[in-house]
C-alpha cells in the first residue's frame, strides 16, 4: 500500500493534536481560573480591584519577555524535555495559588506562573511548524486553539463546582479549585516525557516511508522561506506589524476572559456561582465551533488576511454591543465576540509560519507572542481604567472592542507590506 502525504498528516494529527489540546486546556485553565474565584478570593484575602487587575496581568509581563528565549531552549533541548519540565513547573505553581492568601503572595505566584508558562504556547506554535505542512497549518492550529474555548466551556462548570467545596477540611472553595486544577497539569507534565516525540525524524508512530515523505515535504517548504539570522528577522517590519496585530487580538481575548464570569453574573443579577458558570460556558461552546470551522475554511480557500480581519472586527463590535444590549442580546453578543476572538488566532499564526524558518522563526514566534502577552497584561488594566474614568462598565467594553477593531484594520493593511 502506497504512502500518501494526506494520510501521514492525518496520522500525525491524531497523534499530536489531542495531546497538545489537553495541555492547552490545562494551561489556559490554570492561567485564567482566577477569574472564576475573583469575588470570593478578593474578599477572603482583602485584594482590591486594582491589585487584582495587576496580578491578573502581571503573569503576562514575564511571560512576554521569556517567550523568545524559551523557544530557543526548546530547539536546543528538544520538545519532550522542555515542554515536560515547564508543564511540571506550572502545575506546581498553580497548586501554590491555593496558599496565596495575601496580596504579596498572590503577586509573587502570578509572576512565577508567568515564568513557568512562558515557553508553552510559543513552543506549541513552533512545534506545529515542525510537524505539519503549510497548507494544513491553519486547520491544525484551529484544532489546537480549541483548547481555550474547551477550557472555558468545561472548565467553567468545573471551576464553579470546585468553588462549591467551600469549607471542606476548613479551606475555601478557591483553594480546592487551584489545588485540583494544578494537580491535573502536574500529572500531564509527567505524561509528556513518555508520549511526546521531538521531531518527525524521531517519531515512533510513523514508519520509515512515512517519515521520509513528511520530512521531504517540510524541507521543500523550508527551502522557499526567508532564510535569515535572528537579528534580521527582528528587524523585519512585517514581523513588527504582525506583533502589533497579535497584541490587539490578545487584548480582546483577555479583556473578555478575565471579566466574563462577573459580567454574566451581572447580566443574570446574581453572584458568581455554579449556575452563572454554566451560562458562562455558552460563549465558549460557540467559540469551539467557530475555532473548528473558520480555520478549516481558511485552509480550503488559502485566504488568511480577509478572513482573520473580518472575524476580529466582528469580535470587537460584538463585545461593545454586549455592554448596551438586553440580557439575551448581551449573551448573544458575548457568544459572537468569544467565537471571533478565538477563530481569528489560528488563521493569524498561519501567516508568520509561512515566511520564516529555523531559529528566526522560533524567535519571531516568541517576539510576536511577547506583544500578545503585553497587550494581555494591559487588557484588564485598560478595562478597569476606562470604567473608573467614565464611571461606567460600558466604557471598559468599548475600549476593549475599539482596540480589537483597530487590529482588524491592521490585518487588512498587511497587503501593503507583502
LOTOR-190795 format. One record per residue (C-alpha): x, y, z. Coordinates in Angstrom, 2 decimals. Layout:
LOTOR-190795
<<X Y Z>>
...
***
This chain:
LOTOR-190795
<<0.00 0.00 0.00>>
<<1.49 3.34 -1.07>>
<<2.03 6.09 1.47>>
<<0.38 9.46 0.73>>
<<1.04 12.83 2.34>>
<<-2.61 13.37 3.43>>
<<-2.61 10.01 5.24>>
<<0.67 10.87 7.03>>
<<-0.62 14.31 8.01>>
<<-3.85 12.76 9.30>>
<<-1.92 10.18 11.31>>
<<0.25 12.91 12.79>>
<<-2.84 14.93 13.70>>
<<-4.32 12.03 15.63>>
<<-1.06 11.52 17.49>>
<<-0.18 15.12 18.38>>
<<-3.31 17.27 18.39>>
<<-5.23 15.51 21.22>>
<<-2.11 15.68 23.38>>
<<-1.40 19.33 22.55>>
<<-5.07 20.12 23.06>>
<<-5.04 18.55 26.53>>
<<-2.01 20.59 27.56>>
<<-3.52 23.81 26.21>>
<<-6.78 23.19 28.09>>
<<-4.83 22.79 31.32>>
<<-2.57 25.77 30.61>>
<<-5.46 28.04 29.76>>
<<-7.45 26.89 32.76>>
<<-4.55 27.43 35.16>>
<<-3.81 30.93 33.90>>
<<-7.43 32.11 33.78>>
<<-9.20 30.28 36.64>>
<<-8.50 33.29 38.84>>
<<-11.45 34.89 37.00>>
<<-13.88 32.35 38.47>>
<<-12.66 32.92 42.02>>
<<-12.46 36.70 41.63>>
<<-15.21 37.76 44.02>>
<<-14.69 35.30 46.88>>
<<-10.89 35.27 46.55>>
<<-10.66 39.06 46.68>>
<<-12.99 39.17 49.68>>
<<-11.14 36.46 51.60>>
<<-7.64 37.90 51.22>>
<<-8.59 41.60 51.05>>
<<-7.48 42.13 47.44>>
<<-8.52 45.40 45.75>>
<<-9.78 45.61 42.15>>
<<-6.58 47.40 41.14>>
<<-4.39 44.72 42.75>>
<<-6.46 42.01 41.09>>
<<-6.07 43.65 37.68>>
<<-2.33 43.99 38.31>>
<<-1.96 40.36 39.38>>
<<-4.13 39.06 36.55>>
<<-1.92 40.91 34.10>>
<<1.45 40.55 35.86>>
<<1.54 36.95 34.69>>
<<1.96 38.28 31.16>>
<<4.87 40.63 31.84>>
<<7.43 37.88 32.49>>
<<5.58 35.58 30.11>>
<<6.05 38.19 27.39>>
<<9.79 38.63 27.58>>
<<10.69 34.97 28.07>>
<<8.80 33.53 25.07>>
<<11.59 34.02 22.52>>
<<14.45 32.59 24.63>>
<<12.15 29.74 25.69>>
<<11.64 28.77 22.05>>
<<15.40 28.70 21.53>>
<<15.64 26.40 24.57>>
<<13.02 24.15 23.01>>
<<15.14 23.92 19.85>>
<<18.23 23.11 21.91>>
<<16.85 20.64 24.46>>
<<14.00 19.10 22.45>>
<<10.25 19.34 22.81>>
<<9.86 16.34 25.10>>
<<12.19 17.56 27.85>>
<<11.39 21.27 27.59>>
<<7.61 21.01 27.49>>
<<7.61 18.26 30.11>>
<<9.65 20.30 32.60>>
<<7.70 23.52 32.07>>
<<4.37 21.70 32.46>>
<<5.50 20.20 35.75>>
<<6.56 23.65 36.93>>
<<3.36 25.48 36.06>>
<<1.26 22.66 37.58>>
<<3.11 23.00 40.88>>
<<2.77 26.80 40.84>>
<<-0.93 26.58 40.02>>
<<-1.35 24.49 43.16>>
<<0.66 27.09 45.08>>
<<-2.08 29.64 44.28>>
<<-4.16 27.78 46.87>>
<<-1.79 29.11 49.53>>
<<-1.57 32.66 48.14>>
<<-3.61 34.19 50.96>>
<<-2.17 37.71 50.81>>
<<-1.59 40.35 48.17>>
<<2.19 39.80 48.22>>
<<1.85 36.03 47.79>>
<<-0.73 36.48 45.04>>
<<1.53 38.76 43.02>>
<<4.59 36.54 43.60>>
<<2.90 33.33 42.47>>
<<1.43 35.05 39.39>>
<<4.93 36.19 38.38>>
<<6.38 32.69 38.85>>
<<3.47 31.15 36.96>>
<<4.19 33.51 34.07>>
<<7.82 32.37 34.04>>
<<6.83 28.69 34.04>>
<<4.26 29.03 31.24>>
<<6.37 31.36 29.07>>
<<7.68 28.59 26.85>>
<<4.48 26.59 26.40>>
<<2.32 28.47 23.92>>
<<5.05 29.79 21.57>>
<<6.57 26.33 21.79>>
<<3.33 24.75 20.61>>
<<3.08 27.17 17.68>>
<<6.68 26.42 16.70>>
<<6.02 22.69 17.08>>
<<3.17 22.80 14.55>>
<<5.54 24.37 12.01>>
<<7.93 21.44 12.52>>
<<5.31 18.71 12.08>>
<<2.68 19.96 9.60>>
<<2.84 21.27 6.00>>
<<1.84 24.88 5.39>>
<<-1.40 24.02 3.55>>
<<-2.76 22.26 6.67>>
<<-1.48 24.67 9.28>>
<<-4.49 26.93 9.93>>
<<-6.84 24.00 10.49>>
<<-4.25 22.20 12.63>>
<<-3.76 25.28 14.78>>
<<-7.52 25.69 14.83>>
<<-7.80 22.25 16.42>>
<<-5.09 23.21 18.91>>
<<-6.77 26.54 19.67>>
<<-9.94 24.68 20.56>>
<<-8.20 24.08 23.87>>
<<-9.00 27.61 25.04>>
<<-12.80 27.50 24.49>>
<<-12.83 23.89 25.73>>
<<-11.07 25.04 28.90>>
<<-13.58 27.81 29.39>>
<<-16.66 25.80 28.35>>
<<-15.96 22.75 30.51>>
<<-13.59 24.47 32.89>>
<<-16.29 26.98 33.83>>
<<-18.64 24.37 35.35>>
<<-15.62 22.52 36.80>>
<<-14.29 25.65 38.47>>
<<-17.79 26.58 39.60>>
<<-18.30 23.12 41.09>>
<<-14.93 23.24 42.89>>
<<-15.82 26.63 44.34>>
<<-18.84 24.90 45.89>>
<<-16.40 22.85 48.01>>
<<-16.09 25.92 50.24>>
<<-15.49 24.84 53.84>>
<<-14.31 21.30 53.09>>
<<-11.49 20.46 55.53>>
<<-11.57 24.10 56.58>>
<<-10.47 25.51 53.22>>
<<-12.30 27.97 50.95>>
<<-13.62 26.86 47.56>>
<<-10.93 28.72 45.61>>
<<-8.27 26.70 47.47>>
<<-9.67 23.43 46.10>>
<<-10.04 24.91 42.62>>
<<-6.37 25.90 42.44>>
<<-5.10 22.65 44.03>>
<<-7.11 20.21 41.90>>
<<-6.67 22.01 38.56>>
<<-2.95 22.48 39.22>>
<<-2.53 18.79 40.08>>
<<-4.02 17.83 36.70>>
<<-1.32 19.88 34.92>>
<<1.42 18.34 37.07>>
<<0.27 14.85 36.09>>
<<0.22 15.88 32.41>>
<<3.83 17.05 32.72>>
<<4.88 13.56 33.81>>
<<2.98 12.00 30.90>>
<<4.76 14.30 28.41>>
<<8.08 12.52 28.95>>
<<6.56 9.23 27.85>>
<<4.38 10.39 24.97>>
<<5.90 13.28 23.01>>
<<8.45 12.92 20.18>>
<<10.87 15.77 19.47>>
<<10.59 15.85 15.66>>
<<9.34 13.79 12.67>>
<<12.71 12.07 12.32>>
<<12.33 10.53 15.78>>
<<8.58 9.85 15.54>>
<<7.82 6.41 16.96>>
<<4.33 6.34 15.42>>
<<5.48 6.82 11.79>>
<<7.01 4.18 9.53>>
<<10.32 4.94 7.77>>
<<8.45 5.63 4.50>>
<<6.01 7.97 6.27>>
<<8.84 9.82 7.97>>
<<10.65 10.30 4.68>>
<<7.57 11.64 2.90>>
<<6.71 14.13 5.66>>
<<10.29 15.30 6.13>>
<<10.77 15.82 2.38>>
<<7.60 17.92 2.19>>
<<8.63 20.06 5.18>>
<<12.17 20.51 3.79>>
<<10.77 21.58 0.41>>
<<8.65 24.26 2.11>>
<<11.53 25.39 4.30>>
<<13.71 25.97 1.24>>
<<11.17 28.51 -0.09>>
<<11.03 30.56 3.11>>
<<13.12 33.56 4.07>>
<<16.48 32.42 5.43>>
<<17.76 34.99 7.86>>
<<19.51 35.46 11.16>>
<<17.63 36.13 14.38>>
<<18.61 39.79 14.26>>
<<17.49 40.21 10.65>>
<<14.14 38.61 11.46>>
<<13.56 41.05 14.33>>
<<14.42 43.98 12.03>>
<<11.79 42.87 9.52>>
<<8.96 45.48 9.62>>
<<6.39 42.81 8.77>>
<<7.26 40.93 11.97>>
<<6.64 44.12 13.97>>
<<3.38 44.63 12.10>>
<<2.29 41.08 12.90>>
<<3.34 41.52 16.53>>
<<1.12 44.61 16.95>>
<<-1.80 42.80 15.30>>
<<-1.44 39.85 17.66>>
<<-1.36 42.27 20.57>>
<<-4.74 43.72 19.61>>
<<-6.20 40.22 19.28>>
<<-4.99 39.25 22.75>>
<<-6.31 42.49 24.22>>
<<-9.77 41.43 23.07>>
<<-9.30 37.85 24.27>>
<<-8.21 38.71 27.81>>
<<-10.42 41.75 28.10>>
<<-13.21 39.20 27.75>>
<<-11.80 36.22 29.67>>
<<-10.86 37.84 32.98>>
<<-14.25 39.52 33.39>>
<<-16.71 37.18 31.64>>
<<-17.87 35.29 34.79>>
<<-18.59 38.52 36.66>>
<<-20.16 40.12 33.55>>
<<-22.50 37.16 33.10>>
<<-23.34 37.26 36.81>>
<<-24.22 40.94 36.44>>
<<-26.45 40.19 33.44>>
<<-28.19 37.47 35.45>>
<<-28.44 39.67 38.55>>
<<-26.59 37.22 40.81>>
<<-23.17 36.46 42.24>>
<<-20.68 34.11 40.54>>
<<-21.92 30.61 41.36>>
<<-22.41 27.26 39.66>>
<<-25.41 28.45 37.63>>
<<-23.60 31.52 36.30>>
<<-20.59 29.33 35.46>>
<<-22.87 27.13 33.33>>
<<-24.18 30.19 31.45>>
<<-20.59 31.44 31.12>>
<<-19.81 28.22 29.26>>
<<-22.24 29.09 26.42>>
<<-19.96 31.66 24.66>>
<<-17.07 29.19 24.85>>
<<-19.13 26.42 23.26>>
<<-19.88 28.81 20.40>>
<<-16.18 29.67 20.19>>
<<-15.42 25.96 19.99>>
<<-17.48 25.61 16.82>>
<<-16.02 28.75 15.25>>
<<-12.45 27.72 16.02>>
<<-13.05 24.41 14.27>>
<<-14.86 25.55 11.14>>
<<-13.47 29.01 10.30>>
<<-9.75 28.00 10.12>>
<<-10.75 24.97 8.01>>
<<-12.45 27.35 5.60>>
<<-9.27 29.45 5.56>>
<<-7.20 26.38 4.64>>
<<-9.65 25.38 1.94>>
<<-9.59 28.84 0.32>>
<<-5.97 29.62 1.35>>
<<-7.25 33.10 2.31>>
<<-5.75 34.36 5.57>>
<<-5.88 38.17 5.65>>
<<-9.55 38.89 4.85>>
<<-10.93 36.08 6.99>>
<<-8.79 37.00 10.02>>
<<-9.68 40.70 9.70>>
<<-13.41 40.01 9.36>>
<<-13.56 37.73 12.39>>
<<-11.58 40.15 14.57>>
<<-13.80 43.07 13.54>>
<<-16.92 41.08 14.43>>
<<-15.40 40.34 17.83>>
<<-14.61 43.99 18.50>>
<<-18.07 45.21 17.56>>
<<-19.82 42.38 19.43>>
<<-18.04 42.99 22.74>>
<<-19.04 46.67 22.55>>
<<-22.67 45.72 21.85>>
<<-22.69 43.39 24.88>>
<<-22.46 46.46 27.10>>
<<-25.70 48.05 25.88>>
<<-27.88 45.09 24.78>>
<<-30.57 43.48 26.93>>
<<-29.86 40.22 28.82>>
<<-30.45 37.87 25.87>>
<<-28.81 40.22 23.38>>
<<-25.79 40.61 25.64>>
<<-25.29 36.83 25.86>>
<<-25.56 36.55 22.05>>
<<-23.03 39.38 21.64>>
<<-20.65 37.67 24.07>>
<<-21.02 34.45 22.07>>
<<-20.08 36.30 18.87>>
<<-17.10 38.03 20.46>>
<<-15.73 34.82 22.01>>
<<-16.14 32.98 18.70>>
<<-14.46 35.72 16.68>>
<<-11.54 36.35 19.04>>
<<-10.57 32.69 19.11>>
<<-11.30 31.77 15.49>>
<<-9.03 34.50 14.09>>
<<-5.94 33.39 16.04>>
<<-5.06 30.11 14.24>>
<<-5.57 31.88 10.91>>
<<-3.26 34.66 12.06>>
<<-0.49 32.23 13.05>>
<<-0.51 30.65 9.59>>
<<0.99 33.92 8.30>>
<<4.35 34.20 10.19>>
<<4.98 30.44 9.98>>
<<4.79 30.69 6.18>>
<<7.54 33.29 5.75>>
<<10.34 32.31 8.20>>
<<12.15 29.17 9.27>>
<<14.63 27.80 11.80>>
<<15.87 29.92 14.70>>
<<14.50 33.05 13.04>>
<<11.01 31.55 13.11>>
<<11.40 30.34 16.70>>
<<12.44 33.79 17.89>>
<<9.86 35.62 15.76>>
<<7.06 33.50 17.24>>
<<8.33 34.38 20.70>>
<<8.61 38.05 19.74>>
<<5.08 38.19 18.31>>
<<3.78 36.31 21.34>>
<<5.58 38.86 23.55>>
<<3.41 41.64 22.13>>
<<0.37 39.46 22.68>>
<<1.35 38.94 26.29>>
<<1.98 42.65 26.86>>
<<-1.43 43.54 25.46>>
<<-2.92 40.72 27.55>>
<<-1.35 42.34 30.61>>
<<-2.78 45.70 29.58>>
<<-6.30 44.41 28.80>>
<<-7.70 44.18 32.36>>
<<-5.97 47.45 33.28>>
<<-7.42 49.22 30.21>>
<<-10.88 47.92 31.02>>
<<-10.78 48.88 34.71>>
<<-9.21 52.27 33.96>>
<<-11.85 53.12 31.35>>
<<-14.64 52.06 33.72>>
<<-13.21 54.21 36.53>>
<<-12.56 57.20 34.27>>
<<-16.10 57.31 32.91>>
<<-17.74 55.68 35.95>>
<<-19.43 53.17 33.66>>
<<-18.91 49.48 32.81>>
<<-19.84 50.34 29.21>>
<<-16.62 52.34 28.79>>
<<-14.43 49.35 29.56>>
<<-16.07 47.16 26.94>>
<<-15.99 49.94 24.34>>
<<-12.26 50.41 24.98>>
<<-11.51 46.69 24.50>>
<<-13.70 46.50 21.40>>
<<-12.02 49.55 19.89>>
<<-8.55 48.01 20.26>>
<<-9.74 44.82 18.54>>
<<-11.31 46.83 15.70>>
<<-8.04 48.67 15.13>>
<<-6.36 45.26 14.90>>
<<-8.77 44.25 12.13>>
<<-7.75 47.31 10.13>>
<<-4.07 46.47 10.72>>
<<-4.64 42.98 9.29>>
<<-6.14 44.46 6.14>>
<<-3.07 46.70 5.83>>
<<-0.78 43.65 5.63>>
<<-1.10 43.60 1.83>>
<<0.96 46.82 1.61>>
<<3.97 45.00 3.11>>
<<3.59 41.75 1.17>>
***
